[in-house]
């Protein structure tokens, strides 16, 4: 489903959000990415970023302490 996966495990706030924002700028409308982070702050910060940008959080799941975000570019 995802075009590309970005693994931001080990990075602390605000880096996962800033890197996600940067990658979203490079996407065409409708493209899907997967972002993996283990910083608990990302659980609220990435959805807040998407709320501002208008992009869609398709899925958020947790796996072994990692947060996995599937994001679709608006």
N, C-alpha and C positions, 0 to 999 in steps of 0.2 A: 504493500500500500504506500509506504513512505518512499519518496524519491531518494532521500539521503538521511543518514542518521548522524547526529552530532552528540558525542559523548563528553559531557561536562562534569563527570564525577571527579571529586577531589577539589573542585573550584568552589570557593565560598562567595557568598553574596557580596556584591551584586554581579559578579562575573557571569554566571549562567544566564541571567536576564539580559545583560549587555550583549553577550555573544549571540543570543537568540535574536535579539532585535537587529543586529548586524546581518545575520543570515536571512532574516525575513525580507530585508531590503533588496536582496539579490534574487528573490523568487518572482516568478510570473504568477498571475492570478490563477488560482486553482491548484497550484503545486502543493505537495504535502511533504512535510519533514517530520522526523522523529527526534526529540531532544531527550537525552538522559542526564539526570542530575541527582546528586545525593545530598544537596544542601536543603534543609527543611524549609528555608525561606522561599525557595523556588516554588513551593506548592501554592503559595498565594501570589508571589511576585510575577510569575509567568502568566497566569490567567489575568492578572491586572494589566499587564502589558498588552495582551491580546484584546482586552476590553477597550483599551485606548486606541489600538491600531485598527480594530475592526476585523482582525483575523479570527479564525474559528479554532477553538479547542475541540478537536474531534474526539479525543480520548485522553484520559489521565488514569494511569494505573501504577501500582507499586509492585516492585519485584525485588526481593532481597535487599531492602533498604534503599533502592533506587526509585526515583520518580521518572516515569516514562510519559512524555507528552507527545501526542500526535497532533500536529498543527497544520491547518489548511490556510493558505494565503488567500485573502479576500480579493 
